[in-house]
Structures are given as C-alpha cells and as structure tokens.
Amino acid sequence: MKEIGWSRLRHRLKRPVKLEVSTIKAVVIGAIPYNETSRIVRVFTRDKGMIPLWVRTGKKATKALWHPLSTVELSDFKRKKIDGLATFREAARVLPANNLLGDARRSAVAFFIAEVLDKSISDEAPMPEVFSLVWETVHLLEVADSVVNLHIYFLGHLVSALGLMPELLEENHNASPGSLNLDTGEWSSVEMNLSKEAHYLRYELAQIMLDIQGMEFDEMNSLVLDRASRKELLLGMVMFIQLNHAGLREIKSYNVLETIFSV
C-alpha cells in the first residue's frame, strides 16, 4: 500500500468540513427594522430558545410572514457565533394564520403573548416544554371558537412549564394562607392585593392558577371571574414569571387587550 506523505495528509486535514444543512421550526416573537429591506427578528425555537434572526423583507408577501406568533420553518439555518445573528436560506409558514390575522381579538391575544415571552424569557437555552406550549397556543388561536380565556390558559401553563408552580398546601395545614408571595413562590399569611409595590397574589386567585395547569383549554369555559379579578390573576402570573426570569417590565399590549375584550 502506498503511504500518504505528511504534506498531503496535512493538506487533507486543512480542508473545510461541509456543514450539515439544518432545518428548524420557530415562532416569531418580535422584530426590529434595520433598513428598508431587512429587519432583525426574534424567534423562539425548541432547541435553541430565543435567538435573533437576520431577515431580508424586500417583498410584501415576505413581510407578511413575520407577524407575532407566526410559525415558520427555516431551511439552511446557520449561526456562526453563539451571540451573533442567525441566518437562513428560505422561510415557509407552518401553521395557518387566516383567523389570527383577520380577527382583532385573536390578534390582540397574539401580540400580548408574544410581548410576554419577549419581556419575560431571555434565555438562549433549550425549552422544549415551553416551545410545545407556545405551538399549541398558536394552533388554538386559529381553530378555537373563542379565545377569551386563551391568554389566561397560556400563562397558567407557562408558569408550570417554567417550573414555578407552588406546591399544594397540605389539607391539615393549620393556618389558611392569605396570598402567594410572587418573589419567593411561597405561601404567606399576608392578605394583600397585587400592586407594583406588593408582589402578592390573593390565595383564591393563586388557587385558580394551580387549577389551570391541570385543565384542557375546553375546560376554561367554566372559569368565572369578574373583570378586576381577571386582570389581577393575569398580571399576577406575568409578574410571577418576570420576577423569576428577566425582571419586571411593563406589558404595553395589555391595555389594548383589555379594551378589545371589554367591547
């Protein structure tokens, strides 16, 4: 057998290794315009978490693909640096979004959920359970007869998926708790309503949050809350998630959501 010389061997070792083409699914969270023909889009993926994506949007049809909670499949996905922008060759919609885009209530829920994710989860790490929840929620946004409770359902299951759900109190617990301390995730004897200064969720609302994690979406029709309690539960769950992840940030789309569902 003819031996390979060291010079030829070194030459072979220096040859560039061809990267395997990667195709991934992602959910659009938000976008920042870069110039007239491109933007930086933040997407949520199963195996990579939140990542920034460089997107060229020269055509109107392409621009329409990148709305909040759009589900896309990205072919030839690449990212040269861990903290750099990712690129792709082609993008295609996965789940339909006709009702989502054509209905003001569904669009408002989509914007709200996308903003909550954008301002609450900053980790670029695998979150398969959270990704599955987001994907299911996008599907429900399109096919559910009513989405009036979908954002509450989503947040209750998000608290659970992130491992934040407090433990159930034992039946023989001596003192009945007044609230859930959202800073620590522990039950407290303090009876206090939620506010920017007081990070407490009333016991009865915290109990509803616990119940939601074991409910299917169809069962949410049985949820009966007055307007003030709905708001306190919803914003309490957002605060609980943010306090344990990215820190407190205002969710601006909530006011639009509240206005649309009060009409």
N, C-alpha and C positions, 0 to 999 in steps of 0.2 A: 504494500500500500504506500502510495506516495505521501510523504509528510508535508504538512502545511507550514510554510515558513512563518516566523514570528511577525514579520512585517505585514503579511497577508492576513494573519489572524487578528492583529490589532486593527487593521482596516475593516474587517468584518464586524468587530465589536463596536466600532465607532458609528456604524450605520444607524440612522434613526429608526426607532421602533415605531411602527404604524399603530396609531391609537385606535382602539376599538370604537366603532360608532355607537353612541349612546342615545337612546330614545327614552324620554321620561314624560310623565304626566304632571301637570302643575295647575294650581288655582291662582288666578290673578288677584292680587290684593290691592295694589295701587300703582300709580305711575306719575313720574315727574318729567315734563317736557325738557328735552335737551336742546333741540333746534327744530326747524320746520319739518324735518324728515325723520327724526328719531327721538326716542324717549328712553328713560330708564324705568323699567317695570319691576316691581317687587312681586315675586311669586312664591307660593308655598308648595313644597314638594314633600313626598313621603320620606325619602331617604336623606335629604339634604336640608330640610327645614326651610327657613326663609332665605331667599337668595336674590340679589339684584341681577336683572337681565337687560342686556342691550338689545333694543328693538328698533328696527327701521320701519317707519309707518308712512311710506310715500303714497300708498293708495288708500282711498276711503274704505274699501272693503277690509283692508288690513287693520285700519284704525278701529273699526267696529268690533274687532276680536278682543281688544284689551280692556274691556269694562270690568268693574269689580265683580268678583266671583265667577268670571268666565273660566271654563275648564279647557285647557289646551294640551295638546301632545306636541312636544318639541323634538324634532329629529336632529341628529348630529349635535347633541348638546355637549358643550365644552366649557371648561373653566380653567384657565392657565394658572391663576393664583388663587389661594384659599380665600383671600379677602377681595378678589377682583370681580369684575363684571363677567357674567356668563354669556355665551353666545350660542346660536343655533342656526340651522340651515332653513328649516321650514316649520311653520306652526299651523296646527289644524284644530278646530273646535271639536271637543269630545261629546259633552252633553248639550242638548238643545237649550236655547235661552229665549225662545219666542215670547213666552208668557212673562218671563222675568223682565225683559226689556220693554214689553208692551203694557205692563201694569204698574201704576205708581206705587202701590203698596208693596209689591214684590221687589221693586227696585229700591225702595226705601229700606226694606229689611236687608237686602244685599249690601247696600252702602254701609249700613250700621254694622253688620257682622264683619265686613272687610276692614272697617276702621278699628273695631275692637281688636281684631287679630293684628293689625298693623301697629297699634299702640300698646299691645299687651305682650306679644311674643317676639322677642328679638333673637332668640337662639338659632344659630345655623347648625342644627343638630337633628338627627332622625326623630320624627314624631309620628310614627305610623298610626297610632290610635287617634290622634288629633286630626291627621290628614283624612282618615276614613270618615270621621265625624263631619268634617267640612264638605267632603264629597257627597255624603248622604244629604246634607243640608241643601246643597245646590240642587240636587235631584228633587227634593221636596219643594223647593222654591218654584220649580217648573210644573210639577204634577199635582201638588196638594190643592184640594178645593178651597181651603182657607189657610192663610199664613199669619193670622192674627196672633197666634201663640208661638210661632216658629222661632223667633229670636230668644224667647224665654226658654224654650226647649233646648235650643243650641247652647246657651250659656250654662244651663244646669248640667248638661252632658260634658261641656268643656271643662267645667270645674272638676268633674270626676276624671276625665281623660288626663288632666294635668296632675292628678294625684293629690288634690287639695281638699277633697270632701272630708268633713269632720266625721269622727266616729259617732255612732248612735249612742245615746245615753242609755245606761242600764235601767231596766224597769224599776229596780229597787233604789234608784238614785234618790238621796234624801231631799236635796233642795232642787226645786224646779228652776232651771236657768232663765235668766231674763233675756239673754241675747247671745249671739255668736261674735266673738272678738275676731274681726277680719284681719288684724295684724298678725295674730298668733294661730288662728284656726281653732281656738279652744273655746269651750262654753264658759260664759261669765254670768254672774248673778246680777250684773248691772242691767237695768232696764232702760234702754236708750234707743231713740230713733236714729236712723242713718243721717249723717251730715258730713261736710268736708272735714270737720274737726273731730267728730266722733265716728270711729270706724267700727260700728256695731250694727249687726243685722238682727232685728227682733226674732225671738225664738220661733214664733209661728211661721214667719217667712223663711227662716233658716230650715225649718222642718219641711216646708214645701220644696226648697232646693234639694234636700235629701231625697224626697219622694220622686222628683223628676228624673233622677239618674236611673231609676228602675222602670220608667214609663216608655212606652212606644209613642210616637207622635200622635197617633189617632186618639190616644187616651188623654191628650192635653185638652180635649174639648170639655172635659169635666172640671178644668181649672176655673174657679170663680174667684175673682179678686176685684176690689174697687180700684179706681184709677190711681189713687195715691199709693195703694199697696203694690200694684203692678210696677209702678215707677220705682218704688223703694227696693223691691226684690230685684228688678232688672239692673239698676245702678249698683246695688249692693254686690251682686255677683261680678259685675265688671270691676268694682273696686277690689274685691277679694282676689281676683286673678292678677290685677295690676300690682297690688301690694306685694305679691309673692313672685313677680316676674320683672317687668320693665319699669315699675314705679308708676305713681298716679299721673295720668294725663287725661285732659278733657276729651270726651267723645262728642264732637260737634254735631254729628249727624243725628244724635238722639232727638234734638228739638224738632227736626223735620219728621222723623219717625212718629213722634208723639202727636204732632199736628195732623198728619195724614190719617192716623188711626182714630183720631177724635172726631173726624168729619162724619 
